[in-house]
C-alpha cells in the first residue's frame, strides 16, 4: 500500500465529499463568509492559489464567484477527482502543499483554509516560506489556526493537528517577509490570520 500524503483525508474522502464537499441546500459552510469577505477584497482577475482545496467546495467556488483566477493543490487522489468534476476548468495539482510546483509561479493571494495545522511544525514553516516567495508585492495570505499553541486529534481522521500559536506564527511570517495585519473569527469559533506581503 502506498504512503498516504493527505494527512489521513484520502481514507475519509468519500465521507468528506458527501458532507462538506458538497454545496448545502441552505446557507453555507462554517467559515465561508470569512473566506468570501477576503476573496471579495481582491480586484477581479487576481490570481489565487487554494492549497489543501479538497473537492473545491466551498473554497474554490467562493474564489471563483469573486471573479478570481484560481489554482488548487490537493494531496488526496479522491478529492482531486471530485475537484476535477466540480471545476473542470480550474488547474489542480495532485501533490502535497510542501512539494507543490505551483509555488514556482506568482500569485496575488493564497488561501489555506483548515490546512496548516494538519501539517507537522517544520512543514508549516516551510509552507509559510513558500507562500511568501510566491506572493506578489501587496499579495495576501489567509489561513486558519487556533491562536493558542495546542495539539488535538482531527475530528475526521484522528490524525494529530498542531497549532503553533499566534506568537510563533507571527515570528514565522515576519521571518518570511510577511506581515500579520488582521485576524478574524468565524461563527464556529475558528481563528483566521490575515497576512500581507508588503
GROMACS elastic network, one bead per residue, 0.5 to 0.9 nm:
[ bonds ]
;  ai    aj funct       b0    kb
    1     4     6  0.88318   500
    4     7     6  0.68007   500
    4     8     6  0.67027   500
    4     9     6  0.84590   500
    4    10     6  0.71482   500
    4    11     6  0.85500   500
    4    75     6  0.85131   500
    4    76     6  0.80083   500
    5     8     6  0.75996   500
    5     9     6  0.87137   500
    5    10     6  0.83794   500
    5    75     6  0.60424   500
    5    76     6  0.72508   500
    5    95     6  0.79925   500
    5    96     6  0.65133   500
    6     9     6  0.52981   500
    6    10     6  0.59730   500
    6    11     6  0.87907   500
    6    52     6  0.88554   500
    6    74     6  0.77608   500
    6    76     6  0.51591   500
    6    77     6  0.86773   500
    6    95     6  0.86644   500
    6    96     6  0.71533   500
    7    10     6  0.78284   500
    7    75     6  0.85175   500
    7    76     6  0.87120   500
    7   118     6  0.68043   500
    7   119     6  0.76179   500
    7   157     6  0.78411   500
    7   159     6  0.69068   500
    7   160     6  0.88198   500
    8    11     6  0.58014   500
    8    12     6  0.71192   500
    8    13     6  0.88383   500
    8    76     6  0.86736   500
    8   156     6  0.84563   500
    8   157     6  0.54337   500
    8   158     6  0.80104   500
    8   159     6  0.66329   500
    9    12     6  0.51767   500
    9    13     6  0.55991   500
    9    16     6  0.80670   500
    9    54     6  0.88268   500
    9    75     6  0.85931   500
    9    76     6  0.64807   500
    9    79     6  0.85031   500
    9   156     6  0.78815   500
    9   157     6  0.64948   500
   10    14     6  0.82457   500
   10    75     6  0.81379   500
   10    77     6  0.69174   500
   10    78     6  0.64326   500
   10    79     6  0.73791   500
   11    14     6  0.79383   500
   11    15     6  0.88475   500
   11    76     6  0.87446   500
   11   157     6  0.79013   500
   12    15     6  0.53517   500
   12    16     6  0.60983   500
   12    17     6  0.86053   500
   12   156     6  0.71524   500
   12   157     6  0.69706   500
   13    17     6  0.59235   500
   13    18     6  0.84127   500
   13    21     6  0.89484   500
   13    54     6  0.85683   500
   13    76     6  0.76026   500
   13    77     6  0.88867   500
   13    78     6  0.61967   500
   13    79     6  0.62377   500
   14    17     6  0.51688   500
   14    18     6  0.60707   500
   14    19     6  0.86061   500
   14    21     6  0.89561   500
   14    78     6  0.76735   500
   14    79     6  0.83249   500
   15    18     6  0.52017   500
   15    19     6  0.63008   500
   15    20     6  0.86186   500
   15    21     6  0.86631   500
   15   156     6  0.88812   500
   16    19     6  0.51710   500
   16    20     6  0.57342   500
   16    21     6  0.57859   500
   16    22     6  0.86885   500
   16    54     6  0.86705   500
   16    55     6  0.88837   500
   16    79     6  0.87986   500
   16   156     6  0.81614   500
   17    20     6  0.59950   500
   17    22     6  0.60880   500
   17    54     6  0.81978   500
   17    55     6  0.67655   500
   17    57     6  0.85681   500
   17    79     6  0.74417   500
   17    82     6  0.77287   500
   18    21     6  0.58890   500
   18    22     6  0.61135   500
   19    22     6  0.60590   500
   19    23     6  0.85793   500
   19    24     6  0.85559   500
   20    23     6  0.73811   500
   20    24     6  0.80772   500
   20    29     6  0.71992   500
   20    57     6  0.71696   500
   20    58     6  0.78539   500
   21    54     6  0.73615   500
   21    55     6  0.57841   500
   21    56     6  0.71999   500
   21    57     6  0.51054   500
   21    58     6  0.71300   500
   21    79     6  0.87574   500
   21    82     6  0.86503   500
   22    55     6  0.82901   500
   22    56     6  0.89456   500
   22    57     6  0.60065   500
   22    58     6  0.76355   500
   23    26     6  0.86197   500
   23    27     6  0.89617   500
   23    28     6  0.72613   500
   23    29     6  0.82518   500
   23    57     6  0.65162   500
   23    58     6  0.68245   500
   24    27     6  0.65100   500
   24    28     6  0.60092   500
   24    29     6  0.75072   500
   25    28     6  0.81803   500
   28    31     6  0.83707   500
   28    32     6  0.63453   500
   28    33     6  0.81142   500
   28    58     6  0.79869   500
   29    32     6  0.54717   500
   29    33     6  0.83650   500
   29    58     6  0.72654   500
   30    33     6  0.77076   500
   30    34     6  0.88015   500
   30   186     6  0.69303   500
   30   187     6  0.63580   500
   30   188     6  0.60608   500
   30   190     6  0.87814   500
   31    34     6  0.53150   500
   31    35     6  0.64753   500
   31    36     6  0.86459   500
   31   113     6  0.87922   500
   31   185     6  0.81886   500
   31   186     6  0.51429   500
   31   187     6  0.67061   500
   31   188     6  0.71996   500
   31   189     6  0.89844   500
   31   190     6  0.75642   500
   32    35     6  0.51849   500
   32    36     6  0.59523   500
   32    37     6  0.86018   500
   32    58     6  0.71434   500
   32    59     6  0.75541   500
   32    62     6  0.77171   500
   32   186     6  0.83153   500
   33    37     6  0.61317   500
   33    38     6  0.86466   500
   33   186     6  0.76909   500
   33   187     6  0.89543   500
   34    37     6  0.53187   500
   34    38     6  0.64381   500
   34    39     6  0.87579   500
   34   184     6  0.73814   500
   34   185     6  0.77288   500
   34   186     6  0.63241   500
   34   192     6  0.84183   500
   35    38     6  0.51261   500
   35    39     6  0.61324   500
   35    40     6  0.86018   500
   35    59     6  0.75487   500
   35    62     6  0.74509   500
   35    63     6  0.83247   500
   35   111     6  0.84168   500
   35   113     6  0.81752   500
   35   142     6  0.80518   500
   36    39     6  0.50299   500
   36    40     6  0.60083   500
   36    41     6  0.87090   500
   36    59     6  0.86340   500
   36    62     6  0.59327   500
   36    63     6  0.72974   500
   36    65     6  0.87774   500
   36    66     6  0.75874   500
   37    40     6  0.52419   500
   37    41     6  0.65389   500
   38    41     6  0.55497   500
   38    42     6  0.75374   500
   38   140     6  0.89804   500
   38   142     6  0.76835   500
   38   194     6  0.84276   500
   39    42     6  0.58367   500
   39    43     6  0.89358   500
   39    48     6  0.89267   500
   39    62     6  0.73880   500
   39    63     6  0.58692   500
   39    64     6  0.89476   500
   39    65     6  0.88716   500
   39    66     6  0.60534   500
   39    67     6  0.87408   500
   39    68     6  0.78246   500
   39   109     6  0.86978   500
   40    43     6  0.75739   500
   40    44     6  0.83431   500
   40    63     6  0.81078   500
   40    65     6  0.87564   500
   40    66     6  0.53712   500
   40    67     6  0.82458   500
   40    68     6  0.88150   500
   41    66     6  0.86723   500
   42    45     6  0.82633   500
   42    46     6  0.63816   500
   42    66     6  0.80453   500
   42    67     6  0.87442   500
   42    68     6  0.77735   500
   42   108     6  0.83076   500
   42   109     6  0.84211   500
   43    46     6  0.58138   500
   43    66     6  0.86811   500
   43    67     6  0.79966   500
   43    68     6  0.78599   500
   44    47     6  0.89489   500
   44    66     6  0.69320   500
   44    68     6  0.57128   500
   44    69     6  0.83238   500
   45    66     6  0.88632   500
   45    67     6  0.58522   500
   45    69     6  0.56194   500
   46    67     6  0.77739   500
   46    68     6  0.51589   500
   46    69     6  0.59191   500
   46    70     6  0.84454   500
   46   107     6  0.79231   500
   46   108     6  0.60051   500
   46   109     6  0.78332   500
   47    68     6  0.58439   500
   47    70     6  0.58799   500
   47    71     6  0.77999   500
   47   106     6  0.82397   500
   47   107     6  0.53233   500
   47   108     6  0.52884   500
   47   109     6  0.65575   500
   47   110     6  0.87650   500
   48    63     6  0.77766   500
   48    68     6  0.66203   500
   48    69     6  0.61735   500
   48    70     6  0.50338   500
   48    71     6  0.63404   500
   48    72     6  0.85025   500
   48   107     6  0.56081   500
   48   108     6  0.57788   500
   48   110     6  0.54653   500
   48   111     6  0.74068   500
   49    69     6  0.86004   500
   49    70     6  0.58643   500
   49    72     6  0.55297   500
   49    73     6  0.77041   500
   49   102     6  0.81041   500
   49   103     6  0.87925   500
   49   107     6  0.68016   500
   49   108     6  0.83879   500
   49   109     6  0.63732   500
   49   111     6  0.62050   500
   49   112     6  0.86630   500
   50    53     6  0.55065   500
   50    56     6  0.84573   500
   50    59     6  0.73483   500
   50    60     6  0.67518   500
   50    63     6  0.85309   500
   50    70     6  0.71500   500
   50    71     6  0.61274   500
   50    73     6  0.64287   500
   50    74     6  0.87377   500
   50   109     6  0.86805   500
   50   110     6  0.60298   500
   50   112     6  0.63891   500
   50   113     6  0.81705   500
   51    54     6  0.85859   500
   51    71     6  0.84353   500
   51    72     6  0.56937   500
   51    74     6  0.65823   500
   51    96     6  0.88840   500
   51    97     6  0.64011   500
   51   110     6  0.72668   500
   51   111     6  0.61183   500
   51   112     6  0.53135   500
   51   113     6  0.77819   500
   51   115     6  0.76503   500
   52    56     6  0.89681   500
   52    72     6  0.74246   500
   52    73     6  0.56465   500
   52    75     6  0.72329   500
   52    96     6  0.80874   500
   52    97     6  0.70135   500
   52   111     6  0.86562   500
   52   112     6  0.65637   500
   52   113     6  0.74800   500
   52   114     6  0.79695   500
   52   115     6  0.59475   500
   52   116     6  0.86992   500
   53    56     6  0.52097   500
   53    57     6  0.79005   500
   53    58     6  0.88453   500
   53    59     6  0.66874   500
   53    60     6  0.70060   500
   53    72     6  0.60152   500
   53    73     6  0.61022   500
   53    74     6  0.56080   500
   53    79     6  0.83535   500
   53    80     6  0.86087   500
   53    83     6  0.83009   500
   53    92     6  0.89085   500
   53   111     6  0.87600   500
   53   112     6  0.79836   500
   53   113     6  0.79458   500
   53   115     6  0.86932   500
   54    57     6  0.73347   500
   54    59     6  0.85580   500
   54    72     6  0.88773   500
   54    73     6  0.82706   500
   54    74     6  0.59451   500
   54    75     6  0.82873   500
   54    76     6  0.75184   500
   54    78     6  0.88746   500
   54    79     6  0.51763   500
   54    80     6  0.68826   500
   54    82     6  0.82655   500
   54    83     6  0.70399   500
   55    58     6  0.82613   500
   55    59     6  0.87598   500
   55    60     6  0.84320   500
   55    74     6  0.83699   500
   55    78     6  0.83791   500
   55    80     6  0.61920   500
   55    81     6  0.76932   500
   55    82     6  0.52074   500
   55    84     6  0.78882   500
   55    85     6  0.86894   500
   55    86     6  0.73133   500
   55    87     6  0.88061   500
   56    59     6  0.54587   500
   56    61     6  0.64380   500
   56    62     6  0.89979   500
   56    72     6  0.81461   500
   56    79     6  0.83787   500
   56    80     6  0.86837   500
   56    82     6  0.81649   500
   56    83     6  0.54940   500
   56    84     6  0.88260   500
   56    86     6  0.72521   500
   56    87     6  0.75793   500
   57    60     6  0.61311   500
   57    61     6  0.59686   500
   57    62     6  0.81204   500
   57    83     6  0.80909   500
   57    86     6  0.81461   500
   58    61     6  0.52832   500
   58    62     6  0.60414   500
   58    63     6  0.87489   500
   59    62     6  0.52782   500
   59    63     6  0.64245   500
   59    64     6  0.87598   500
   59   111     6  0.84555   500
   59   113     6  0.77388   500
   60    63     6  0.50615   500
   60    64     6  0.61019   500
   60    65     6  0.85013   500
   60    70     6  0.71351   500
   60    71     6  0.83875   500
   60    72     6  0.77863   500
   60    87     6  0.83179   500
   60    90     6  0.88100   500
   61    64     6  0.51102   500
   61    65     6  0.60230   500
   61    66     6  0.86239   500
   61    86     6  0.89749   500
   61    87     6  0.83485   500
   62    65     6  0.50842   500
   62    66     6  0.63454   500
   62    67     6  0.89812   500
   63    66     6  0.52034   500
   63    67     6  0.68057   500
   63    68     6  0.56444   500
   63    69     6  0.78793   500
   63    70     6  0.68435   500
   64    67     6  0.51617   500
   64    68     6  0.52640   500
   64    69     6  0.68802   500
   64    70     6  0.67360   500
   65    68     6  0.74213   500
   67    70     6  0.89797   500
   69    90     6  0.83245   500
   70    90     6  0.63676   500
   70    91     6  0.74957   500
   71    90     6  0.60591   500
   71    91     6  0.51932   500
   71    92     6  0.59156   500
   71    93     6  0.82515   500
   71   102     6  0.80568   500
   72    90     6  0.75121   500
   72    91     6  0.63837   500
   72    93     6  0.63481   500
   72    94     6  0.87319   500
   72   102     6  0.83849   500
   73    80     6  0.84373   500
   73    91     6  0.86533   500
   73    92     6  0.54774   500
   73    94     6  0.60400   500
   73    95     6  0.63551   500
   73    96     6  0.72582   500
   73    97     6  0.64803   500
   73   100     6  0.70661   500
   73   102     6  0.79197   500
   74    77     6  0.78311   500
   74    79     6  0.71482   500
   74    80     6  0.62871   500
   74    92     6  0.73326   500
   74    93     6  0.64432   500
   74    94     6  0.52213   500
   74    95     6  0.57837   500
   74    96     6  0.64616   500
   74    97     6  0.72613   500
   75    78     6  0.89430   500
   75    79     6  0.78679   500
   75    80     6  0.75454   500
   75    93     6  0.81012   500
   75    94     6  0.51777   500
   75    97     6  0.75878   500
   76    79     6  0.52153   500
   76    80     6  0.62192   500
   76    81     6  0.87151   500
   76    94     6  0.70955   500
   76    95     6  0.79280   500
   76    96     6  0.86664   500
   77    80     6  0.50439   500
   77    81     6  0.62022   500
   77    82     6  0.87099   500
   77    94     6  0.67355   500
   77    95     6  0.89089   500
   78    81     6  0.51008   500
   78    82     6  0.63177   500
   78    83     6  0.85773   500
   79    82     6  0.50808   500
   79    83     6  0.60266   500
   79    84     6  0.86326   500
   80    84     6  0.61619   500
   80    85     6  0.86921   500
   80    92     6  0.73408   500
   80    93     6  0.80114   500
   80    94     6  0.64739   500
   81    84     6  0.52286   500
   81    85     6  0.65217   500
   81    86     6  0.88176   500
   82    85     6  0.51616   500
   82    86     6  0.62421   500
   82    87     6  0.85892   500
   83    87     6  0.58040   500
   83    88     6  0.75124   500
   83    90     6  0.87136   500
   83    92     6  0.79754   500
   84    87     6  0.51777   500
   84    89     6  0.78725   500
   84    90     6  0.76670   500
   84    91     6  0.85594   500
   84    92     6  0.77247   500
   85    88     6  0.57219   500
   87    90     6  0.55248   500
   87    91     6  0.85562   500
   88    91     6  0.78932   500
   93    96     6  0.87812   500
   93   100     6  0.72966   500
   93   101     6  0.79618   500
   93   102     6  0.76917   500
   94   100     6  0.82977   500
   95    98     6  0.82078   500
   95    99     6  0.65696   500
   95   100     6  0.58149   500
   95   101     6  0.84769   500
   96    99     6  0.54250   500
   96   100     6  0.60216   500
   97   100     6  0.50277   500
   97   101     6  0.87293   500
   97   102     6  0.89820   500
   97   103     6  0.87651   500
   97   123     6  0.89535   500
   97   127     6  0.70093   500
   98   123     6  0.66125   500
   98   124     6  0.84762   500
   98   126     6  0.68098   500
   98   127     6  0.58604   500
   98   130     6  0.80656   500
   99   102     6  0.89328   500
   99   103     6  0.85987   500
  100   103     6  0.61073   500
  100   104     6  0.82563   500
  101   104     6  0.56606   500
  101   105     6  0.80608   500
  102   105     6  0.57739   500
  102   106     6  0.84002   500
  102   134     6  0.85911   500
  103   106     6  0.71638   500
  103   107     6  0.84273   500
  103   130     6  0.63691   500
  103   131     6  0.70493   500
  103   133     6  0.77514   500
  103   134     6  0.54994   500
  103   135     6  0.88515   500
  104   130     6  0.87299   500
  104   133     6  0.84853   500
  104   134     6  0.66510   500
  105   134     6  0.61830   500
  105   135     6  0.87184   500
  106   133     6  0.80997   500
  106   135     6  0.56636   500
  106   136     6  0.60103   500
  107   110     6  0.70550   500
  107   131     6  0.88343   500
  107   134     6  0.59343   500
  107   136     6  0.58473   500
  107   139     6  0.71648   500
  107   140     6  0.88763   500
  108   134     6  0.84871   500
  108   135     6  0.57217   500
  108   136     6  0.55111   500
  108   137     6  0.80195   500
  108   138     6  0.75031   500
  108   140     6  0.64211   500
  108   141     6  0.86702   500
  109   131     6  0.88364   500
  109   134     6  0.89328   500
  109   135     6  0.64979   500
  109   136     6  0.80994   500
  109   139     6  0.53756   500
  109   141     6  0.55645   500
  109   142     6  0.80084   500
  109   196     6  0.89230   500
  110   131     6  0.69746   500
  110   134     6  0.87891   500
  110   135     6  0.76294   500
  110   139     6  0.82318   500
  110   140     6  0.65283   500
  110   142     6  0.65170   500
  110   143     6  0.84187   500
  111   140     6  0.85897   500
  111   141     6  0.59466   500
  111   142     6  0.50841   500
  111   143     6  0.61019   500
  112   115     6  0.55671   500
  112   116     6  0.65244   500
  112   141     6  0.78525   500
  112   142     6  0.62185   500
  112   144     6  0.68457   500
  113   116     6  0.77299   500
  113   142     6  0.74227   500
  113   143     6  0.54240   500
  113   144     6  0.55584   500
  113   145     6  0.86946   500
  113   192     6  0.85725   500
  114   117     6  0.71765   500
  114   118     6  0.77744   500
  114   143     6  0.73244   500
  114   144     6  0.56839   500
  114   145     6  0.72571   500
  115   118     6  0.55101   500
  115   119     6  0.73187   500
  115   143     6  0.77724   500
  115   144     6  0.74201   500
  115   145     6  0.83444   500
  116   119     6  0.56670   500
  116   120     6  0.86055   500
  116   123     6  0.85084   500
  116   124     6  0.59047   500
  116   127     6  0.81392   500
  116   143     6  0.71588   500
  116   144     6  0.72082   500
  116   145     6  0.70639   500
  116   161     6  0.88668   500
  116   162     6  0.84756   500
  116   163     6  0.81859   500
  117   120     6  0.75334   500
  117   121     6  0.81383   500
  117   124     6  0.73486   500
  117   144     6  0.79710   500
  117   145     6  0.60999   500
  117   146     6  0.85156   500
  117   151     6  0.89590   500
  117   160     6  0.88220   500
  117   161     6  0.53652   500
  117   163     6  0.52782   500
  117   164     6  0.78122   500
  118   124     6  0.86370   500
  118   154     6  0.78897   500
  118   159     6  0.79240   500
  118   160     6  0.69412   500
  118   162     6  0.64859   500
  118   163     6  0.85158   500
  119   122     6  0.80283   500
  119   123     6  0.58069   500
  119   124     6  0.58529   500
  119   160     6  0.85385   500
  119   161     6  0.70378   500
  119   162     6  0.72826   500
  120   123     6  0.52272   500
  120   124     6  0.62577   500
  120   125     6  0.88439   500
  120   160     6  0.86771   500
  120   161     6  0.79719   500
  120   162     6  0.71260   500
  121   124     6  0.50648   500
  121   125     6  0.63802   500
  121   126     6  0.87060   500
  121   162     6  0.73172   500
  121   163     6  0.83363   500
  121   164     6  0.70888   500
  122   125     6  0.51682   500
  122   126     6  0.62496   500
  122   127     6  0.87305   500
  123   127     6  0.61180   500
  123   128     6  0.85993   500
  124   127     6  0.51925   500
  124   128     6  0.62929   500
  124   129     6  0.87463   500
  124   164     6  0.87717   500
  125   128     6  0.51912   500
  125   129     6  0.63520   500
  125   130     6  0.87577   500
  125   169     6  0.84776   500
  125   172     6  0.64872   500
  125   173     6  0.85953   500
  126   129     6  0.51046   500
  126   130     6  0.62109   500
  126   131     6  0.86244   500
  127   131     6  0.60327   500
  127   132     6  0.85073   500
  128   131     6  0.51100   500
  128   132     6  0.61918   500
  128   133     6  0.87600   500
  128   169     6  0.89809   500
  128   172     6  0.71981   500
  128   173     6  0.66759   500
  128   176     6  0.70072   500
  128   178     6  0.88114   500
  129   132     6  0.51248   500
  129   133     6  0.63605   500
  129   134     6  0.87525   500
  129   172     6  0.80693   500
  129   173     6  0.78325   500
  129   175     6  0.84120   500
  129   176     6  0.53197   500
  129   177     6  0.84280   500
  130   133     6  0.51779   500
  130   134     6  0.61961   500
  130   135     6  0.86756   500
  130   176     6  0.85972   500
  131   134     6  0.51528   500
  131   135     6  0.60856   500
  131   141     6  0.76664   500
  131   176     6  0.87280   500
  132   135     6  0.54580   500
  132   136     6  0.84766   500
  132   139     6  0.88521   500
  132   141     6  0.86030   500
  132   173     6  0.81069   500
  132   176     6  0.59609   500
  132   177     6  0.65233   500
  132   178     6  0.64070   500
  132   196     6  0.89883   500
  132   197     6  0.69994   500
  133   136     6  0.80842   500
  133   176     6  0.80438   500
  133   177     6  0.86329   500
  135   138     6  0.78212   500
  135   139     6  0.52257   500
  135   140     6  0.72222   500
  135   141     6  0.82392   500
  135   196     6  0.88263   500
  135   197     6  0.68986   500
  136   139     6  0.50386   500
  136   140     6  0.84937   500
  136   197     6  0.73340   500
  137   140     6  0.88398   500
  137   196     6  0.84545   500
  137   197     6  0.56034   500
  137   198     6  0.58038   500
  138   196     6  0.62219   500
  138   197     6  0.50888   500
  138   198     6  0.51995   500
  139   195     6  0.84817   500
  139   196     6  0.57127   500
  139   197     6  0.53104   500
  139   198     6  0.76183   500
  140   178     6  0.89658   500
  140   194     6  0.74069   500
  140   195     6  0.55782   500
  140   197     6  0.63283   500
  141   178     6  0.88653   500
  141   193     6  0.80023   500
  141   194     6  0.62316   500
  141   196     6  0.61582   500
  141   197     6  0.81875   500
  142   192     6  0.68046   500
  142   193     6  0.57634   500
  142   195     6  0.61518   500
  142   196     6  0.88024   500
  143   191     6  0.85603   500
  143   192     6  0.56043   500
  143   193     6  0.54704   500
  143   194     6  0.70800   500
  143   195     6  0.83552   500
  144   190     6  0.69946   500
  144   191     6  0.55952   500
  144   193     6  0.61650   500
  144   194     6  0.89976   500
  145   148     6  0.85980   500
  145   162     6  0.85492   500
  145   163     6  0.58938   500
  145   164     6  0.82578   500
  145   165     6  0.78122   500
  145   166     6  0.86033   500
  145   190     6  0.71620   500
  145   191     6  0.56700   500
  145   192     6  0.62579   500
  145   193     6  0.76244   500
  146   149     6  0.72784   500
  146   150     6  0.79428   500
  146   162     6  0.89289   500
  146   163     6  0.58752   500
  146   164     6  0.82220   500
  146   165     6  0.65488   500
  146   166     6  0.77032   500
  146   190     6  0.67500   500
  146   191     6  0.53854   500
  146   192     6  0.77886   500
  147   150     6  0.88922   500
  147   163     6  0.74694   500
  147   164     6  0.81031   500
  147   167     6  0.82230   500
  147   169     6  0.89254   500
  147   191     6  0.66909   500
  147   192     6  0.85822   500
  147   193     6  0.89887   500
  148   163     6  0.68464   500
  148   164     6  0.72968   500
  148   166     6  0.64016   500
  148   167     6  0.86040   500
  149   162     6  0.74275   500
  149   163     6  0.50761   500
  149   166     6  0.74344   500
  149   167     6  0.86594   500
  149   168     6  0.84296   500
  150   161     6  0.83314   500
  150   162     6  0.58922   500
  150   163     6  0.53363   500
  150   164     6  0.68933   500
  150   165     6  0.72629   500
  151   160     6  0.68498   500
  151   161     6  0.55706   500
  151   163     6  0.64046   500
  151   164     6  0.86898   500
  152   155     6  0.88305   500
  152   158     6  0.86968   500
  152   159     6  0.83228   500
  152   160     6  0.58185   500
  152   161     6  0.52895   500
  152   162     6  0.66842   500
  152   163     6  0.88279   500
  153   156     6  0.85897   500
  153   157     6  0.76841   500
  153   159     6  0.53259   500
  153   161     6  0.56914   500
  153   162     6  0.87189   500
  154   157     6  0.54949   500
  154   159     6  0.53831   500
  154   160     6  0.61408   500
  154   161     6  0.59546   500
  155   158     6  0.59463   500
  155   159     6  0.82722   500
  156   159     6  0.82295   500
  157   160     6  0.86058   500
  158   161     6  0.88241   500
  162   165     6  0.88009   500
  163   166     6  0.84920   500
  163   169     6  0.88981   500
  164   167     6  0.79554   500
  164   168     6  0.58398   500
  164   169     6  0.64630   500
  165   168     6  0.55970   500
  165   169     6  0.61643   500
  165   170     6  0.85935   500
  166   169     6  0.50539   500
  166   170     6  0.59158   500
  166   171     6  0.85495   500
  166   193     6  0.87353   500
  167   170     6  0.52159   500
  167   171     6  0.63608   500
  167   172     6  0.88009   500
  168   171     6  0.50828   500
  168   172     6  0.61605   500
  168   173     6  0.85101   500
  169   172     6  0.51006   500
  169   173     6  0.60044   500
  169   174     6  0.84635   500
  169   180     6  0.87579   500
  169   193     6  0.89839   500
  170   173     6  0.51584   500
  170   174     6  0.60804   500
  170   175     6  0.85900   500
  170   178     6  0.87413   500
  170   179     6  0.76780   500
  170   180     6  0.64560   500
  171   174     6  0.50999   500
  171   175     6  0.60730   500
  171   176     6  0.85463   500
  172   175     6  0.51619   500
  172   176     6  0.61883   500
  172   177     6  0.87380   500
  172   178     6  0.84250   500
  173   176     6  0.51361   500
  173   177     6  0.63352   500
  173   179     6  0.62333   500
  173   180     6  0.70915   500
  173   195     6  0.81794   500
  174   177     6  0.51156   500
  174   178     6  0.51266   500
  174   179     6  0.59033   500
  174   180     6  0.79524   500
  175   178     6  0.73630   500
  176   179     6  0.89351   500
  177   197     6  0.66406   500
  177   198     6  0.78144   500
  178   195     6  0.66203   500
  178   196     6  0.57364   500
  178   198     6  0.68972   500
  179   194     6  0.85927   500
  179   195     6  0.54802   500
  179   196     6  0.52775   500
  179   197     6  0.62657   500
  179   198     6  0.71789   500
  180   183     6  0.80105   500
  180   193     6  0.67130   500
  180   194     6  0.59648   500
  180   196     6  0.65469   500
  181   193     6  0.79369   500
  181   194     6  0.58114   500
  181   195     6  0.54683   500
  181   196     6  0.66986   500
  182   192     6  0.85178   500
  182   193     6  0.63936   500
  182   195     6  0.69753   500
  183   191     6  0.72356   500
  183   192     6  0.54520   500
  183   194     6  0.54038   500
  183   195     6  0.85871   500
  184   190     6  0.82840   500
  184   191     6  0.59201   500
  184   192     6  0.50099   500
  184   193     6  0.67720   500
  184   194     6  0.75398   500
  185   188     6  0.78491   500
  185   189     6  0.57430   500
  185   190     6  0.54233   500
  185   192     6  0.60344   500
  186   189     6  0.53828   500
  186   190     6  0.54622   500
  186   191     6  0.68528   500
  186   192     6  0.80471   500
  187   190     6  0.74358   500
